[in-house]
């Protein structure tokens, strides 16, 4: 069982930055790929970014490419999502997730992930 706790959300103006963190309750080293998803009010959950167990491979949604960066520190059992140039449409609850496999799939889906955090709210004002 892996427990995930997100932090770092908040209110930021358009164009600003936030860094989300996801701390795992146990070692989530090379055996687990990690991902970030988000869900805006009235919308379905969507994929944002993912990182392989080793950290050598990453994947991004088109909306995140060039603005967001996912990273991990396996020694600290923590995954990060650096979000720059934030837009009002980035407003959502952001969820961290862990997958019981170290690799990334070609078409990331929330169904592939086994453990989820409680989410952290990100609000971007215009």
For each residue, the residues with C-beta under 8 A, 3 or more apart:
1: 25 26 115
2: 24 25 26 28 32 98 114 115
3: 24 25 26 115
4: 22 23 24 25 96 97 98 115 116 117
5: 22 23 25 117 118
6: 9 20 21 22 94 95 96 117 118 119 120
7: 20 21 22 23 120
8: 18 19 20 21 120
9: 6 18 20 94 120 121 122
10: 18 121 122 123
11: 123 124 125
12: 16 17 18 86 122 123 124 125
13: 16 124 125
14: 86 87 88 124 125 126
15: 85 86
16: 12 13 86 124
17: 12 82 83 84 85 86
18: 8 9 10 12 83 86 122
19: 8 80 81 82 83
20: 6 7 8 9 36 80 81 83 94 96 120 122
21: 6 7 8 78 79 80
22: 4 5 6 7 34 36 78 79 80 81 96 117
23: 4 5 7 76 77 78
24: 2 3 4 27 28 77 78 79 98
25: 1 2 3 4 5 77
26: 1 2 3 77
27: 24 74 77
28: 2 24 31 32 34 74 77 98
29: 32 53 74 77
30: 53 54 74 102
31: 28 53 100 101 102
32: 2 28 29 53 98 99 100 101 102
33: 50 51 52 53 98 99 101 102 103 104
34: 22 28 50 51 70 72 79 96 97 98 99
35: 47 48 49 50 51 96 97 98 99 108 113
36: 20 22 48 49 50 70 79 81 94 95 96 97
37: 45 46 47 48 94 95 97 110 113
38: 45 46 48 90 92 93 94 95 122
39: 43 44 45 46 92 93 95 119
40: 43 89 91 92 93
41:
42:
43: 39 40 46 92
44: 39
45: 37 38 39 95 110
46: 37 38 39 43 61
47: 35 37 50 61 108 109 110
48: 35 36 37 38 60 61 63 64 68 81 94
49: 35 36 58 59 60 61 64 68 69 70 81
50: 33 34 35 36 47 58 59 70 104 108
51: 33 34 35 55 57 58 59 70 71 72 79 104
52: 33 55 56 57 58 102 103 104
53: 29 30 31 32 33 101 102 103
54: 30 57 102
55: 51 52 71 72 74
56: 52
57: 51 52 54 103 104
58: 49 50 51 52 70 104
59: 49 50 51 104 108
60: 48 49 64 65 68 70
61: 46 47 48 49 64 65
62: 65
63: 48 89 90
64: 48 49 60 61 67 68
65: 60 61 62 68
66:
67: 64 83 84 85 86
68: 48 49 60 64 65 81 82 83 84
69: 49 81 82 84
70: 34 36 49 50 51 58 60 79 80 81 82
71: 51 55 79 80 82
72: 34 51 55 78 79 80
73: 76 77 78 79 80
74: 27 28 29 30 55 77
75:
76: 23 73
77: 23 24 25 26 27 28 29 73 74
78: 21 22 23 24 72 73
79: 21 22 24 34 36 51 70 71 72 73 96
80: 19 20 21 22 70 71 72 73
81: 19 20 22 36 48 49 68 69 70 94
82: 17 19 68 69 70 71
83: 17 18 19 20 67 68 86 90 122
84: 17 67 68 69
85: 15 17 67
86: 12 14 15 16 17 18 67 83 90 122 124
87: 14 90 124
88: 14 91 124 125 126
89: 40 63 124
90: 38 63 83 86 87 122 124
91: 40 88 122 123 124
92: 38 39 40 43 122
93: 38 39 40 119 120 121 122
94: 6 9 20 36 37 38 48 81 119 120 121 122
95: 6 36 37 38 39 45 116 117 118 119
96: 4 6 20 22 34 35 36 79 116 117
97: 4 34 35 36 37 110 113 114 115 116 117
98: 2 4 24 28 32 33 34 35 113 114 115
99: 32 33 34 35 112 113 114
100: 31 32 114
101: 31 32 33 53 112
102: 30 31 32 33 52 53 54
103: 33 52 53 57
104: 33 50 51 52 57 58 59 108
105: 108 109 112
106:
107:
108: 35 47 50 59 104 105 112
109: 47 105 112
110: 37 45 47 97 113
111:
112: 99 101 105 108 109
113: 35 37 97 98 99 110 116
114: 2 97 98 99 100
115: 1 2 3 4 97 98
116: 4 95 96 97 113
117: 4 5 6 22 95 96 97 120
118: 5 6 95
119: 6 39 93 94 95
120: 6 7 8 9 20 93 94 117
121: 9 10 93 94
122: 9 10 12 18 20 38 83 86 90 91 92 93 94
123: 10 11 12 91
124: 11 12 13 14 16 86 87 88 89 90 91
125: 11 12 13 14 88
126: 14 88
